[in-house]
Every structure is written in structure tokens, then in C-alpha cells.
Amino acid sequence: MGIKTFFKNAFADMKADAKAQHEVDKANMAATKAESKAQWEEAKAMGKPETRKKVMQAQRDEQIAAAQQRQAEAQTRIDATKK
């Protein structure tokens, strides 16, 4: 293999790698753009009182369920120690 062939192959490999990296960069940019738009839409929706109330109620319901679960676990531990 001559030096000419070596450099020809090396530059062909670099070109292929650059193309592949460009595709990765395009995909990452599209994903970032979509995530940014999603965050914007969520923030915009939170400006509406009815949406905000729904989200806050869902969070409260989740916290209540977690508290009830902890209470049930504590009661189980209490019952276990009394036996």
C-alpha cells in the first residue's frame, strides 16, 4: 500500500465519520428543539388558572396518597410490635 492510497483511504474515512457525526448532531438538535417547545407549552399552559388548579390538585392527591401509605405502614409496624 502506497502513501497515496493510505491518504486516500484516510480522507475517505474522515469524510464518512464527519457525515455520521453530522447526522447525530442533527438528531440531537431536533430533540433539543422539541424539548424546548414542550417546556414552553407547559409553561404557557400553567398560566391558565384551570390548568394550574388541575396540576396542583393532582400534586395534593399524590401527597395525600403517600401520607396514607406511610400511615398504613406505621400502623403495621405498631401492630407487629404489640404481638
C-alpha positions in Angstrom: 0.0 0.0 0.0 1.4 3.3 -1.1 1.3 6.6 0.7 -1.2 7.9 -1.9 -3.6 5.0 -1.1 -3.1 5.5 2.6 -4.1 9.2 2.5 -6.9 8.5 0.1 -8.4 5.9 2.5 -7.8 8.1 5.5 -9.6 11.1 3.9 -12.5 8.8 2.8 -12.8 7.5 6.4 -12.8 11.1 7.8 -15.5 12.1 5.3 -17.7 9.2 6.4 -17.1 9.9 10.1 -18.0 13.6 9.5 -21.2 12.6 7.7 -22.2 10.3 10.5 -21.4 12.9 13.2 -23.5 15.4 11.3 -26.5 13.1 11.4 -26.0 12.6 15.1 -25.8 16.4 15.6 -29.0 17.0 13.5 -30.9 14.4 15.6 -29.7 15.9 18.9 -30.6 19.4 17.7 -34.1 18.2 16.7 -34.5 16.6 20.1 -33.4 19.7 22.0 -35.7 21.8 19.9 -38.7 19.5 20.7 -37.9 19.5 24.4 -37.6 23.3 24.4 -41.0 23.6 22.7 -42.6 21.2 25.2 -41.2 23.2 28.1 -42.6 26.4 26.6 -46.0 24.9 26.0 -46.1 23.6 29.6 -45.1 27.0 31.0 -47.8 28.6 28.8 -50.4 26.2 30.0 -49.5 26.8 33.6 -50.5 30.4 33.0 -54.1 29.3 32.7 -55.9 29.1 36.1 -57.8 25.9 35.3 -54.7 24.1 34.2 -52.8 25.2 37.2 -55.6 24.1 39.6 -55.6 20.7 38.0 -51.9 20.3 38.3 -51.9 21.5 41.9 -54.8 19.2 42.8 -53.0 16.2 41.3 -49.9 17.0 43.3 -52.0 17.3 46.5 -53.8 14.0 45.8 -50.4 12.3 45.3 -49.1 13.7 48.6 -52.2 12.5 50.4 -51.9 9.0 49.0 -48.2 8.9 50.0 -49.1 10.1 53.5 -51.8 7.4 53.8 -49.4 4.8 52.7 -46.9 5.8 55.3 -49.6 5.8 58.0 -50.7 2.3 57.0 -47.0 1.1 57.1 -46.6 2.7 60.6 -49.8 1.0 61.8 -48.5 -2.4 60.6 -45.3 -1.8 62.5 -47.2 -0.9 65.6 -49.4 -4.0 65.3 -46.3 -6.2 64.8 -44.7 -4.9 68.0 -47.8 -5.5 70.1 -48.0 -9.2 69.3 
